[in-house]
Amino acid sequence: MARSRDPHRNVGRAIAISLAVCVVVYLLVAYAVGSTLTITEVVDANDYSLAEAAWPVFGDAGVVFTVVIAIIATASGLLASQFAVSRMLAMLTDMAVIPHRHFGLRGGIRQHTLVYTVVVAGGLAVFFDLSGIASIGAIFYLVMDIVIHWGVFRHLRTDVGARAWVPLAAIAADAVALAGLPGRQGS
């Protein structure tokens, strides 16, 4: 297994570089779509606006390439998320923060939590559409973030040297984002 030579310095640097690359890629994609399509065409294309923007320049090959890249990106994102969530659950289980049952499965806690996350994700995929799953994930993330910041504000602020306004500002930003999520509209 490869190890980082100076993890305290290099992991943070790698995260910052990754975020910078993602920002640049997203800005380039937004510019490409915005310069090729009108706002009405972007709204009409919905989730396929990048493929729609590639069509005038590259034709059907551009659309196929965009779809293939989207499939690869989605699959790799799902795989990375599954392993990240299962590792976090395994860590929390080892810390006795969450309970664990084997349910007759062989292997250790890491394998069990990986199976559990795949089963839960599969269940979500069966009962919700992708936008519903994304909304549920965003809501859970924002609520979890509010709870963590509240815990830092109430219990750890002096221990970690945090100024009171920082977690409170984060809670306010999360609350604004949570209030801005669209609710389900009845037909």
Summary of the structure (lengths in Angstrom):
residues: 187
radius of gyration: 20.9
end to end distance: 53.9
largest distance: 59.1
contacts: 412
relative contact order: 0.04
helix: 81%
strand: 0%
